Amino acid sequence: MSQRYRITRAFQENDHGESTISLEECQAYFASQPDFMYTSVYKVTNETGSMSIEGDFFMWSYQDIQIPFRYYQGDIYVSGMNQAVVPRMLEVAGELRADVAEG
């Protein structure tokens, strides 16, 4: 079973009212990153077929694969199936002043 990570500000106490990450903040940050591209539909294809998932996805290009960072209700979710995602995820969390949690 693969691990899933959550980039979040839910555990932070602050006076600025930034307890969630906004979609606009994500769009601005990821647009400044040359290895990310936004899509509103994530397509998954395997041996048994394909499906499309609507949402806000920031696709990370790593070598010859695309790894989705999904924005959902103030947090960003990413699969830990590929271990290369961990250092990039920690970098993203640091830039967004957020924490990383499993789940």
CNS distance restraints for C-alpha pairs under 8 A (distance, minus, plus):
assign (resid   2 and name CA) (resid  79 and name CA) 6.98 0.50 0.50
assign (resid   2 and name CA) (resid  80 and name CA) 6.24 0.50 0.50
assign (resid   2 and name CA) (resid  81 and name CA) 5.14 0.50 0.50
assign (resid   3 and name CA) (resid  79 and name CA) 5.97 0.50 0.50
assign (resid   3 and name CA) (resid  80 and name CA) 4.90 0.50 0.50
assign (resid   3 and name CA) (resid  81 and name CA) 6.31 0.50 0.50
assign (resid   3 and name CA) (resid 102 and name CA) 7.19 0.50 0.50
assign (resid   3 and name CA) (resid 103 and name CA) 7.36 0.50 0.50
assign (resid   4 and name CA) (resid  77 and name CA) 6.96 0.50 0.50
assign (resid   4 and name CA) (resid  78 and name CA) 5.78 0.50 0.50
assign (resid   4 and name CA) (resid  79 and name CA) 4.39 0.50 0.50
assign (resid   4 and name CA) (resid  80 and name CA) 5.45 0.50 0.50
assign (resid   4 and name CA) (resid  81 and name CA) 7.89 0.50 0.50
assign (resid   4 and name CA) (resid 102 and name CA) 5.93 0.50 0.50
assign (resid   4 and name CA) (resid 103 and name CA) 5.26 0.50 0.50
assign (resid   5 and name CA) (resid  77 and name CA) 5.63 0.50 0.50
assign (resid   5 and name CA) (resid  78 and name CA) 5.32 0.50 0.50
assign (resid   5 and name CA) (resid  79 and name CA) 6.12 0.50 0.50
assign (resid   5 and name CA) (resid  80 and name CA) 6.69 0.50 0.50
assign (resid   5 and name CA) (resid 100 and name CA) 6.64 0.50 0.50
assign (resid   5 and name CA) (resid 101 and name CA) 5.72 0.50 0.50
assign (resid   5 and name CA) (resid 102 and name CA) 4.55 0.50 0.50
assign (resid   5 and name CA) (resid 103 and name CA) 5.39 0.50 0.50
assign (resid   6 and name CA) (resid  75 and name CA) 6.59 0.50 0.50
assign (resid   6 and name CA) (resid  76 and name CA) 5.64 0.50 0.50
assign (resid   6 and name CA) (resid  77 and name CA) 4.60 0.50 0.50
assign (resid   6 and name CA) (resid  78 and name CA) 6.62 0.50 0.50
assign (resid   6 and name CA) (resid 100 and name CA) 5.57 0.50 0.50
assign (resid   6 and name CA) (resid 101 and name CA) 5.18 0.50 0.50
assign (resid   6 and name CA) (resid 102 and name CA) 6.04 0.50 0.50
assign (resid   6 and name CA) (resid 103 and name CA) 6.13 0.50 0.50
assign (resid   7 and name CA) (resid  75 and name CA) 5.72 0.50 0.50
assign (resid   7 and name CA) (resid  76 and name CA) 4.98 0.50 0.50
assign (resid   7 and name CA) (resid  77 and name CA) 6.31 0.50 0.50
assign (resid   7 and name CA) (resid  89 and name CA) 7.94 0.50 0.50
assign (resid   7 and name CA) (resid  93 and name CA) 5.97 0.50 0.50
assign (resid   7 and name CA) (resid  98 and name CA) 6.21 0.50 0.50
assign (resid   7 and name CA) (resid  99 and name CA) 5.64 0.50 0.50
assign (resid   7 and name CA) (resid 100 and name CA) 4.66 0.50 0.50
assign (resid   7 and name CA) (resid 101 and name CA) 6.61 0.50 0.50
assign (resid   8 and name CA) (resid  20 and name CA) 6.78 0.50 0.50
assign (resid   8 and name CA) (resid  21 and name CA) 7.05 0.50 0.50
assign (resid   8 and name CA) (resid  74 and name CA) 7.36 0.50 0.50
assign (resid   8 and name CA) (resid  75 and name CA) 5.01 0.50 0.50
assign (resid   8 and name CA) (resid  76 and name CA) 6.77 0.50 0.50
assign (resid   8 and name CA) (resid  93 and name CA) 7.84 0.50 0.50
assign (resid   8 and name CA) (resid  98 and name CA) 5.28 0.50 0.50
assign (resid   8 and name CA) (resid  99 and name CA) 5.32 0.50 0.50
assign (resid   8 and name CA) (resid 100 and name CA) 6.31 0.50 0.50
assign (resid   8 and name CA) (resid 101 and name CA) 7.56 0.50 0.50
assign (resid   9 and name CA) (resid  18 and name CA) 7.51 0.50 0.50
assign (resid   9 and name CA) (resid  19 and name CA) 5.21 0.50 0.50
assign (resid   9 and name CA) (resid  20 and name CA) 5.49 0.50 0.50
assign (resid   9 and name CA) (resid  21 and name CA) 6.91 0.50 0.50
assign (resid   9 and name CA) (resid  75 and name CA) 7.66 0.50 0.50
assign (resid   9 and name CA) (resid  97 and name CA) 7.53 0.50 0.50
assign (resid   9 and name CA) (resid  98 and name CA) 4.86 0.50 0.50
assign (resid   9 and name CA) (resid  99 and name CA) 5.97 0.50 0.50
assign (resid  10 and name CA) (resid  19 and name CA) 5.55 0.50 0.50
assign (resid  10 and name CA) (resid  20 and name CA) 6.51 0.50 0.50
assign (resid  11 and name CA) (resid  99 and name CA) 7.47 0.50 0.50
assign (resid  12 and name CA) (resid  19 and name CA) 6.80 0.50 0.50
assign (resid  13 and name CA) (resid  19 and name CA) 7.62 0.50 0.50
assign (resid  14 and name CA) (resid  18 and name CA) 7.23 0.50 0.50
assign (resid  14 and name CA) (resid  19 and name CA) 7.59 0.50 0.50
assign (resid  20 and name CA) (resid  74 and name CA) 4.66 0.50 0.50
assign (resid  20 and name CA) (resid  75 and name CA) 6.63 0.50 0.50
assign (resid  21 and name CA) (resid  25 and name CA) 6.74 0.50 0.50
assign (resid  21 and name CA) (resid  26 and name CA) 7.25 0.50 0.50
assign (resid  21 and name CA) (resid  74 and name CA) 4.68 0.50 0.50
assign (resid  21 and name CA) (resid  75 and name CA) 5.95 0.50 0.50
assign (resid  21 and name CA) (resid  96 and name CA) 7.82 0.50 0.50
assign (resid  22 and name CA) (resid  26 and name CA) 6.39 0.50 0.50
assign (resid  22 and name CA) (resid  74 and name CA) 5.74 0.50 0.50
assign (resid  23 and name CA) (resid  27 and name CA) 6.10 0.50 0.50
assign (resid  23 and name CA) (resid  71 and name CA) 7.09 0.50 0.50
assign (resid  23 and name CA) (resid  74 and name CA) 7.24 0.50 0.50
assign (resid  24 and name CA) (resid  28 and name CA) 6.19 0.50 0.50
assign (resid  25 and name CA) (resid  29 and name CA) 6.12 0.50 0.50
assign (resid  26 and name CA) (resid  30 and name CA) 5.89 0.50 0.50
assign (resid  26 and name CA) (resid  71 and name CA) 7.89 0.50 0.50
assign (resid  27 and name CA) (resid  31 and name CA) 5.85 0.50 0.50
assign (resid  27 and name CA) (resid  38 and name CA) 7.77 0.50 0.50
assign (resid  28 and name CA) (resid  32 and name CA) 6.53 0.50 0.50
assign (resid  29 and name CA) (resid  33 and name CA) 6.89 0.50 0.50
assign (resid  29 and name CA) (resid  96 and name CA) 7.97 0.50 0.50
assign (resid  30 and name CA) (resid  36 and name CA) 6.01 0.50 0.50
assign (resid  30 and name CA) (resid  37 and name CA) 7.28 0.50 0.50
assign (resid  30 and name CA) (resid  38 and name CA) 7.81 0.50 0.50
assign (resid  30 and name CA) (resid  58 and name CA) 7.03 0.50 0.50
assign (resid  31 and name CA) (resid  36 and name CA) 7.07 0.50 0.50
assign (resid  31 and name CA) (resid  37 and name CA) 7.12 0.50 0.50
assign (resid  31 and name CA) (resid  38 and name CA) 7.83 0.50 0.50
assign (resid  35 and name CA) (resid  60 and name CA) 5.72 0.50 0.50
assign (resid  35 and name CA) (resid  61 and name CA) 5.38 0.50 0.50
assign (resid  35 and name CA) (resid  62 and name CA) 7.63 0.50 0.50
assign (resid  36 and name CA) (resid  58 and name CA) 6.04 0.50 0.50
assign (resid  36 and name CA) (resid  59 and name CA) 5.29 0.50 0.50
assign (resid  36 and name CA) (resid  60 and name CA) 4.56 0.50 0.50
assign (resid  36 and name CA) (resid  61 and name CA) 6.24 0.50 0.50
assign (resid  37 and name CA) (resid  58 and name CA) 5.47 0.50 0.50
assign (resid  37 and name CA) (resid  59 and name CA) 5.13 0.50 0.50
assign (resid  37 and name CA) (resid  60 and name CA) 6.75 0.50 0.50
assign (resid  38 and name CA) (resid  56 and name CA) 7.35 0.50 0.50
assign (resid  38 and name CA) (resid  57 and name CA) 5.74 0.50 0.50
assign (resid  38 and name CA) (resid  58 and name CA) 4.50 0.50 0.50
assign (resid  38 and name CA) (resid  59 and name CA) 6.12 0.50 0.50
assign (resid  39 and name CA) (resid  56 and name CA) 6.40 0.50 0.50
assign (resid  39 and name CA) (resid  57 and name CA) 5.31 0.50 0.50
assign (resid  39 and name CA) (resid  58 and name CA) 6.39 0.50 0.50
assign (resid  39 and name CA) (resid  59 and name CA) 7.29 0.50 0.50
assign (resid  40 and name CA) (resid  54 and name CA) 5.76 0.50 0.50
assign (resid  40 and name CA) (resid  55 and name CA) 5.12 0.50 0.50
assign (resid  40 and name CA) (resid  56 and name CA) 4.97 0.50 0.50
assign (resid  40 and name CA) (resid  57 and name CA) 6.01 0.50 0.50
assign (resid  41 and name CA) (resid  52 and name CA) 6.25 0.50 0.50
assign (resid  41 and name CA) (resid  53 and name CA) 5.49 0.50 0.50
assign (resid  41 and name CA) (resid  54 and name CA) 4.47 0.50 0.50
assign (resid  41 and name CA) (resid  55 and name CA) 6.04 0.50 0.50
assign (resid  41 and name CA) (resid  56 and name CA) 7.38 0.50 0.50
assign (resid  41 and name CA) (resid  57 and name CA) 7.25 0.50 0.50
assign (resid  42 and name CA) (resid  52 and name CA) 5.60 0.50 0.50
assign (resid  42 and name CA) (resid  53 and name CA) 5.11 0.50 0.50
assign (resid  42 and name CA) (resid  54 and name CA) 6.40 0.50 0.50
assign (resid  42 and name CA) (resid  55 and name CA) 7.58 0.50 0.50
assign (resid  42 and name CA) (resid  57 and name CA) 6.91 0.50 0.50
assign (resid  42 and name CA) (resid  68 and name CA) 7.89 0.50 0.50
assign (resid  43 and name CA) (resid  50 and name CA) 7.05 0.50 0.50
assign (resid  43 and name CA) (resid  51 and name CA) 5.80 0.50 0.50
assign (resid  43 and name CA) (resid  52 and name CA) 4.42 0.50 0.50
assign (resid  43 and name CA) (resid  53 and name CA) 6.37 0.50 0.50
assign (resid  44 and name CA) (resid  50 and name CA) 5.44 0.50 0.50
assign (resid  44 and name CA) (resid  51 and name CA) 5.41 0.50 0.50
assign (resid  44 and name CA) (resid  52 and name CA) 6.29 0.50 0.50
assign (resid  44 and name CA) (resid  53 and name CA) 7.99 0.50 0.50
assign (resid  45 and name CA) (resid  49 and name CA) 5.83 0.50 0.50
assign (resid  45 and name CA) (resid  50 and name CA) 4.14 0.50 0.50
assign (resid  45 and name CA) (resid  51 and name CA) 6.62 0.50 0.50
assign (resid  46 and name CA) (resid  50 and name CA) 6.24 0.50 0.50
assign (resid  55 and name CA) (resid  70 and name CA) 7.46 0.50 0.50
assign (resid  55 and name CA) (resid  71 and name CA) 7.56 0.50 0.50
assign (resid  55 and name CA) (resid  72 and name CA) 7.74 0.50 0.50
assign (resid  56 and name CA) (resid  70 and name CA) 5.87 0.50 0.50
assign (resid  56 and name CA) (resid  71 and name CA) 5.40 0.50 0.50
assign (resid  56 and name CA) (resid  72 and name CA) 7.26 0.50 0.50
assign (resid  57 and name CA) (resid  68 and name CA) 5.93 0.50 0.50
assign (resid  57 and name CA) (resid  69 and name CA) 5.68 0.50 0.50
assign (resid  57 and name CA) (resid  70 and name CA) 4.51 0.50 0.50
assign (resid  57 and name CA) (resid  71 and name CA) 6.21 0.50 0.50
assign (resid  58 and name CA) (resid  68 and name CA) 5.78 0.50 0.50
assign (resid  58 and name CA) (resid  69 and name CA) 5.07 0.50 0.50
assign (resid  58 and name CA) (resid  70 and name CA) 6.27 0.50 0.50
assign (resid  58 and name CA) (resid  71 and name CA) 7.76 0.50 0.50
assign (resid  59 and name CA) (resid  66 and name CA) 5.84 0.50 0.50
assign (resid  59 and name CA) (resid  67 and name CA) 5.51 0.50 0.50
assign (resid  59 and name CA) (resid  68 and name CA) 4.50 0.50 0.50
assign (resid  59 and name CA) (resid  69 and name CA) 6.07 0.50 0.50
assign (resid  60 and name CA) (resid  66 and name CA) 5.45 0.50 0.50
assign (resid  60 and name CA) (resid  67 and name CA) 5.03 0.50 0.50
assign (resid  60 and name CA) (resid  68 and name CA) 6.16 0.50 0.50
assign (resid  60 and name CA) (resid  69 and name CA) 7.18 0.50 0.50
assign (resid  61 and name CA) (resid  65 and name CA) 5.98 0.50 0.50
assign (resid  61 and name CA) (resid  66 and name CA) 4.78 0.50 0.50
assign (resid  61 and name CA) (resid  67 and name CA) 6.59 0.50 0.50
assign (resid  62 and name CA) (resid  66 and name CA) 6.25 0.50 0.50
assign (resid  62 and name CA) (resid  67 and name CA) 7.37 0.50 0.50
assign (resid  67 and name CA) (resid  78 and name CA) 7.81 0.50 0.50
assign (resid  67 and name CA) (resid  79 and name CA) 7.93 0.50 0.50
assign (resid  67 and name CA) (resid  85 and name CA) 7.95 0.50 0.50
assign (resid  68 and name CA) (resid  78 and name CA) 6.36 0.50 0.50
assign (resid  68 and name CA) (resid  79 and name CA) 7.81 0.50 0.50
assign (resid  69 and name CA) (resid  76 and name CA) 6.23 0.50 0.50
assign (resid  69 and name CA) (resid  77 and name CA) 5.64 0.50 0.50
assign (resid  69 and name CA) (resid  78 and name CA) 4.86 0.50 0.50
assign (resid  69 and name CA) (resid  79 and name CA) 7.96 0.50 0.50
assign (resid  70 and name CA) (resid  76 and name CA) 5.30 0.50 0.50
assign (resid  70 and name CA) (resid  77 and name CA) 5.06 0.50 0.50
assign (resid  70 and name CA) (resid  78 and name CA) 6.43 0.50 0.50
assign (resid  71 and name CA) (resid  75 and name CA) 5.76 0.50 0.50
assign (resid  71 and name CA) (resid  76 and name CA) 4.39 0.50 0.50
assign (resid  71 and name CA) (resid  77 and name CA) 6.45 0.50 0.50
assign (resid  72 and name CA) (resid  76 and name CA) 6.13 0.50 0.50
assign (resid  72 and name CA) (resid  77 and name CA) 7.47 0.50 0.50
assign (resid  78 and name CA) (resid  89 and name CA) 7.96 0.50 0.50
assign (resid  79 and name CA) (resid  85 and name CA) 7.94 0.50 0.50
assign (resid  80 and name CA) (resid  85 and name CA) 6.39 0.50 0.50
assign (resid  80 and name CA) (resid  86 and name CA) 6.87 0.50 0.50
assign (resid  84 and name CA) (resid  88 and name CA) 7.29 0.50 0.50
assign (resid  85 and name CA) (resid  89 and name CA) 5.82 0.50 0.50
assign (resid  86 and name CA) (resid  90 and name CA) 6.20 0.50 0.50
assign (resid  87 and name CA) (resid  91 and name CA) 6.24 0.50 0.50
assign (resid  88 and name CA) (resid  92 and name CA) 6.24 0.50 0.50
assign (resid  89 and name CA) (resid  93 and name CA) 6.16 0.50 0.50
assign (resid  90 and name CA) (resid  94 and name CA) 6.14 0.50 0.50
assign (resid  90 and name CA) (resid 100 and name CA) 7.25 0.50 0.50
assign (resid  91 and name CA) (resid  95 and name CA) 6.26 0.50 0.50
assign (resid  92 and name CA) (resid  96 and name CA) 6.21 0.50 0.50
assign (resid  93 and name CA) (resid  97 and name CA) 6.01 0.50 0.50
assign (resid  93 and name CA) (resid  98 and name CA) 4.90 0.50 0.50
assign (resid  93 and name CA) (resid  99 and name CA) 6.01 0.50 0.50
assign (resid  93 and name CA) (resid 100 and name CA) 6.76 0.50 0.50
assign (resid  94 and name CA) (resid  98 and name CA) 6.06 0.50 0.50
assign (resid  94 and name CA) (resid  99 and name CA) 7.54 0.50 0.50
